[in-house]
């Protein structure tokens, strides 16, 4: 079904790396917060979806073209991560309030959202405060 499932798995690595940068707060240590988010991402299934995309699309593209369509770069600031998929750039900026996510296409911001912690878990909220997920 796939021409080459073995490859760099950059998308899955980016998801894992994002999870490893989760910070706790005064009541929950960093290690427990990372574990909670990890289990949440298994339920959602962020890891499985990223691995499937890597396996059937991005690693095959890497096999045929010699380059990975997904690259992660470090901006030099520990709290900002950047991933580029084709002409879309996704930025994660970690703060005390949560994680700001910005989607850009051709350098133009398409959407901004914030992942925030609530008493019920995590919420994805748009710029106007509307709950997306």
DAMOSUL-V795787 format. One record per pair of residues at least 6 apart in sequence whose ideal C-beta (glycine too) atoms are under 8 Angstrom apart, sorted by the first residue. I is the first residue (numbers start at 1). J is the second residue. D is the distance in Angstrom with one decimal. If there is no record, write none. Layout:
I|J|D / I|J|D
//
This chain:
1|56|7.2 / 2|55|6.1 / 2|56|5.2 / 2|59|7.7 / 2|60|5.7 / 3|60|4.7 / 3|63|5.9 / 3|64|6.8 / 4|59|5.8 / 4|60|5.4 / 4|62|7.5 / 4|63|3.4 / 4|64|7.8 / 5|55|4.5 / 5|56|7.4 / 5|59|5.9 / 5|60|7.7 / 6|59|6.7 / 7|54|6.9 / 7|58|7.1 / 7|59|2.9 / 7|60|7.7 / 7|62|4.6 / 7|63|6.4 / 7|68|7.3 / 8|59|7.0 / 8|62|6.2 / 8|68|5.3 / 9|51|7.1 / 9|54|4.6 / 9|59|6.7 / 10|54|7.1 / 10|58|6.8 / 10|68|5.2 / 10|70|4.3 / 10|71|6.6 / 10|72|6.3 / 11|50|4.6 / 11|53|5.7 / 11|54|5.0 / 11|58|6.0 / 11|70|5.0 / 11|83|7.7 / 11|85|7.7 / 12|47|6.8 / 12|50|4.5 / 12|51|5.0 / 12|54|5.2 / 13|72|7.2 / 14|50|7.7 / 14|70|7.1 / 14|72|4.8 / 14|81|7.5 / 14|83|5.0 / 15|41|7.1 / 15|46|5.7 / 15|47|6.2 / 15|50|4.7 / 16|47|7.6 / 17|72|7.0 / 17|81|7.0 / 18|81|6.3 / 18|92|5.9 / 19|34|6.2 / 19|37|5.6 / 19|38|5.7 / 19|41|6.4 / 20|34|6.6 / 21|78|7.8 / 21|79|7.8 / 21|81|7.2 / 21|94|6.2 / 22|30|7.2 / 22|33|5.2 / 22|34|4.8 / 22|37|5.0 / 23|30|5.6 / 23|33|6.6 / 23|94|6.9 / 24|30|4.3 / 24|31|7.5 / 24|32|6.4 / 24|33|3.9 / 24|34|8.0 / 25|33|7.5 / 25|117|7.8 / 28|36|7.5 / 37|122|7.6 / 40|121|7.0 / 40|122|6.6 / 41|47|5.6 / 42|48|7.7 / 54|70|8.0 / 58|68|6.6 / 58|69|5.5 / 58|70|5.4 / 61|68|7.5 / 61|69|5.1 / 62|68|4.6 / 62|69|7.3 / 69|85|6.5 / 69|86|6.2 / 70|83|6.4 / 70|84|7.1 / 70|85|5.3 / 71|83|7.3 / 71|84|5.4 / 72|81|6.9 / 72|82|7.0 / 72|83|5.1 / 73|82|5.1 / 73|83|8.0 / 73|84|7.5 / 74|81|7.3 / 74|82|7.9 / 75|81|7.5 / 75|82|5.8 / 79|93|6.1 / 79|94|4.3 / 79|95|7.0 / 80|91|6.5 / 80|92|7.2 / 80|93|5.1 / 80|94|7.7 / 81|91|7.2 / 81|92|4.6 / 82|89|6.4 / 82|90|7.3 / 82|91|5.3 / 82|92|7.9 / 83|89|7.4 / 83|90|4.9 / 84|90|7.7 / 87|105|5.7 / 87|106|5.6 / 88|103|6.4 / 88|104|6.9 / 88|105|5.3 / 88|110|7.9 / 89|103|7.6 / 89|104|4.4 / 89|105|7.7 / 89|107|7.8 / 90|101|6.8 / 90|102|7.2 / 90|103|5.8 / 90|104|7.7 / 91|100|7.8 / 91|101|7.2 / 91|102|4.5 / 91|104|7.4 / 92|99|5.5 / 92|100|7.3 / 92|101|5.8 / 93|99|6.9 / 93|100|4.4 / 93|102|7.5 / 94|100|8.0 / 97|114|7.0 / 97|116|6.4 / 98|114|5.3 / 98|115|5.0 / 98|116|4.0 / 98|117|6.3 / 99|114|7.0 / 99|115|4.3 / 100|112|6.9 / 100|113|7.6 / 100|114|5.3 / 101|112|7.1 / 101|113|5.0 / 101|114|7.1 / 101|115|6.6 / 101|124|7.8 / 102|109|6.0 / 102|111|7.6 / 102|112|5.1 / 103|109|7.3 / 103|110|4.7 / 103|111|4.8 / 103|112|7.6 / 104|110|6.3 / 111|126|7.3 / 112|126|7.2 / 112|127|5.1 / 113|124|5.4 / 113|125|6.4 / 113|126|5.3 / 113|127|7.4 / 113|132|6.1 / 114|124|7.4 / 114|125|5.0 / 114|126|8.0 / 115|122|5.8 / 115|123|7.3 / 115|124|5.7 / 115|125|7.9 / 116|122|7.0 / 116|123|5.4 / 116|125|5.8 / 123|131|5.4 / 123|132|7.9 / 123|133|6.9 / 124|131|7.3 / 124|132|4.4 / 124|133|4.2 / 125|131|5.7 / 125|132|6.6 / 126|132|5.7
//
